[in-house]
Amino acid sequence: MRFASRDRKFVSRETQKCSREHKYWCSCETCTRCAVTGKHTPVAMLDYRVLRRPRDWHTTYAALRRSELADTLKAAKAEVQAHGLKTYFPALAKLELTNPYLQVRYDTLHACDGGMTMRLLIMMGNHLKLTFNEAKLDLANRRLAAIGRHDDFTHFNKPLWSLDDDKKAARPVKPACNWRCTEYEQLVSQMMYEFHVKHFVFHVICRHVPKCLFHVKHSLFHVKGSPDCFT
Amino acid sequence: MRHVQPNVIIAPVILTQDETTQDGSNRRTLKPMYAQFANVRMPHRNQTWARVCVGYIRTPNKNQKPKGMSKAEFARLNRALFNAQMDVLLAPLRVYQRTGVLMQLPGRDGELHTSVVVPCAAMCSYDQPEADLVTGKKGAYKMMPMMCSM
């Protein structure tokens, strides 16, 4: 998202320089410069080494107030557009001594994946479809369906991915059901039939999980049983 | 403690919330909000007596979307409804933040002392979709270069 001209006065000089150099700019003011190469790249935005700066509360508070007092919905959207925010004033922000952008954090259940479990599953399904073909996607669904029922993993009888009927969709594969974290952990351990997928998942998790929280066990990537029984 | 008046105690509160299923078929979901004091020791924080369910937030059924209403408008009203419910659930906290609560608390000598306890939201723990809702942050947009942080 690009900053509107009137909001550029709120950002630092370095930020302005970066925003001129790169086309895309996140509303949370995170620099798109890669920590390794020093060049602007959208790939680096998934890098855990990139320090992400939270929104400035005073600036966003003023924008939210202006949005709340706007006469029309279009004017309200325009006030908060540059900050990547919705048009309502959050109830959490009405508490005193509370900065919602600093004090809202992921819970311990989502500390490993940052709450992006479903996004990882979508990326994995699209990787299978685009790298191989639909047959490989179907094979993965059938392999999961062949696994026995587990107390914490009750979705094995349903397909994980399905093709999106909408031809205008950005991604051809969409998830067919919702998953919980306990299921996700076991799902990853069961998905390691292909070395390519194994390498891809490890790559994705390394990109998404902060280094201090990176405690994925090596046993997570071990295949349980012979994969030949599912082919 | 040196920044507050005598006999005034700031009680840090941790708010947690996540969507959970309410029936066996996983077709009905609610979003319960739990509150717990942060000054309770970590091993005891997960005990039943250490937390309280403030209330439930209901998610409207998407199959009951009125005809003629666009998806964007329905989503906007859903967000407004979620925010209004959050407003109601956090109303007591806002009131007690201004006035404080008179409480009889045991001191170091074992005797009960009357103190003014002022609750304060120290940390709010949410996962990705709920964190976007409570902060009003956009989850994603076209050509989004990264998973946006707070």
Interface residues (C-beta under 8 A of the other chain):
Chain A: M1 Y24 W25 C26 S27 C28 T30 T32 P42 M45 L46 R52 P54 R55 L64 V80 G84 L85 K86 T87 Y88 F89 P90 A91 L92 A93 K94 L95 E96 L97 T98 P100 Y101 L102 Q103 V104 R105 Y106 D107 T108 L109 H110 G114 G115 M116 R119 N178 H208
Chain B: T16 D18 N26 R76 R79 A80 N83 A84 M86 D87 L89 L90 L93 R94 Q97 R98 C120 A121 A122 M123 C124 S125 Y126 D127 Q128 P129 A131 V134 T135 G136 K137 K138 Y141 M143 M144 P145 M146 M147 C148 S149 M150
